[in-house]
Structure formats: structure tokens, C-alpha cells
Amino acid sequence: MLSSGAMQTLGSRAILLESIQGRRELVSIQELSLASRLHPNTVRTHLDSLLATAEIEREQAPSAGRGRPMWLYRAAVKKPSPYEMLADALVHQLGQTDDPALMDHAAKRWADAAAAGVSGVTPSDGDEAVDQLMKALQNVGFAVSGNAVGDEISITECPYAAIVEAQPRVCDVHAALVTELLSRSTQPITLKRLDVWVKTGICVAHLSRVDLTPARTIDPTNIAGISAERIDDEE
């Protein structure tokens, strides 16, 4: 838990950032100090932190005679990441045609990039194949985790999340990517379905694995003493 001092520091920094973002013109430390009622040295410390996280930018004021020109600050202009630029170009291209061959071609090219750096050894079983799949997805910017059984992969961070709403077809490409990577493993594993945003920002890839067979499957409606009506009530 953050101390009261740390919370106050974060609060002051957020206020400064909001003040900078609300201005169209460049602003000086002195102006921010007056607006926030913070000491100029405190403002300077916060600004250094905001510069380090690329939330603001600075440039020197024109020289006004002797002495070093002062720094002026503004909110950073968000630049699209390489992932977003690639996805936007790809989805734009896909939008020009319904040819499924283009989707397959895109998935193959993306799979080549994703597989780079992953062990070139053919996986000996399904678990190794799933492990290689997760490493390949991490190579192209996804944060992933698998369940204990190895038939689900949760994608908790997607480098393309910011454009999903405007360009939903990028998710189709991701599903094709997973399908392509699994086919390269030569293991009997396929993508059953990709659930997009089960929770905001989280997707789940469900895998079909013929190598996983439960010792027993219990249907609760057939358990002696438990009626279908009770099951329905509980649902």
C-alpha cells in the first residue's frame, strides 16, 4: 500500500499532467508553479518523471539574451506503435477484398515473424506445442498465460487493443495466426475458438486437444439424488 506521502506525490504529478494536457501553448515551470501552488523545484521533479514516461515533451524557449533559455513543456503527442501501424495497414488491405487467401497469406507472414527466436525443434507433445505457441505470441507483443490443463490461453495484453473497436478484423487475423502456428507444430491441436474481450482487454483462445482425454466425465443431471430441477434452480 502506498504511503500518504507517495499518494500525495502521485496526486500532484497527475494535477500537473492534467494542467499541461489542458493547454494548447507551451508552458514554463514558473507558470505551472503558480497554477499548482507547488514550489518550482517540486514542479521540476514531477516534470522530470513525466518526461521519463514520455507523457510530456519539452523544448527550449527562444534565447532572450544572456543565460540559458528556459525549458517549455507540452503534452506528448501519442504516436502509433509499430504494431498499430502494421495492423492498421493490414486491416485496410483486408478491407479491400473478401479473398480468404489474403487472410491466410497475412497469417503466414505474421507467423514467420512470431516464430523467429522460438526453438526450431518440432515439439514432441501437445504441452510443448502450446508452450511454443505462447512464446511465439509473446514475440509479437502479446502477454499470454496458459491454464493448468493446457487447452486455454489467456491474452491479457494485446498491442493492438487500441484499434480493436475501430478495426475488429484484426482479431480475425490473430485467430488465423494462432491457427497457422498450431498447424506448424504438427501436433494434433487446433483452435476451437477465440473469445474476444471476455473481460475488457482480455481474450481467451480455446484449444482442441485430442491428446487430452479425461478419465471420467460427470454430468450433474445424472447424479443420483440431484434432480434436473435443482440444477436449473442453481443456474
Steps between C-alpha positions, in 0.01 A plus 500: 500500500631847413589733783311828536810682376522284188129546429538878537796493258302305240204733547711811443660345193159412356379856557804638315450258212133595473594868501752450218259287297235770529720761335562548130802722553837414655521566872791583730590367844418838650150499348436146621628593845254788525210292369566203728633692803795262507859612549688528168747231612211264572348577161837433332527160672152400385573618147816289486290195594238581235775544240644161594163334436458690169176662618631850428757661271716807539688751286714800579351847473660741252811663641426834664855615563752371751448177685357164405150510346233351723320176423140505385270198529204352315305174496661227293334418170412131503663326210365169373717205595656286226241234589213745447644625172543144374152398608337809353672446164412130504135553590470772236632254244261230619214748473558530128414136433318199640760261361577248780836432334613847610415419862698175476793681342498763775486232770795315345713814484411589858574144611847525344570808712347348813697175469834680470707427809277212612665160510509347154464154650169335415302461825485142622157532661202729538633682805818597318294617203288725721812633671655587163175666393502726807865594445427582136209726600725674752748565219248723323395696807229297675499421872361150543449230761374144474275304729618193690351256250652671198183541295445873559723801446404832654622808314521766769681769301458560128713756314203562272238554772468870418374430147280195562178699524568691177665207318343178636640293211840516663366238744420273203863528396611408852279190492650407162847556650432258786360246253809529281743466791319192629504337157877546487541312826382176329324412826128410496394838642267750338338826595145427610406866536637840602286690747567873459485718810351253742585785732617835369842451346510123562452236231500122541610249237334161553698210359379160389745230610433137414793402722305606808235251604340519844489179702136566569240761414215556743169649386345658814148440368565124519631490856270302728315725742547816295204585286508703181272751674766567766767546236277747316429689823869531578569633151 
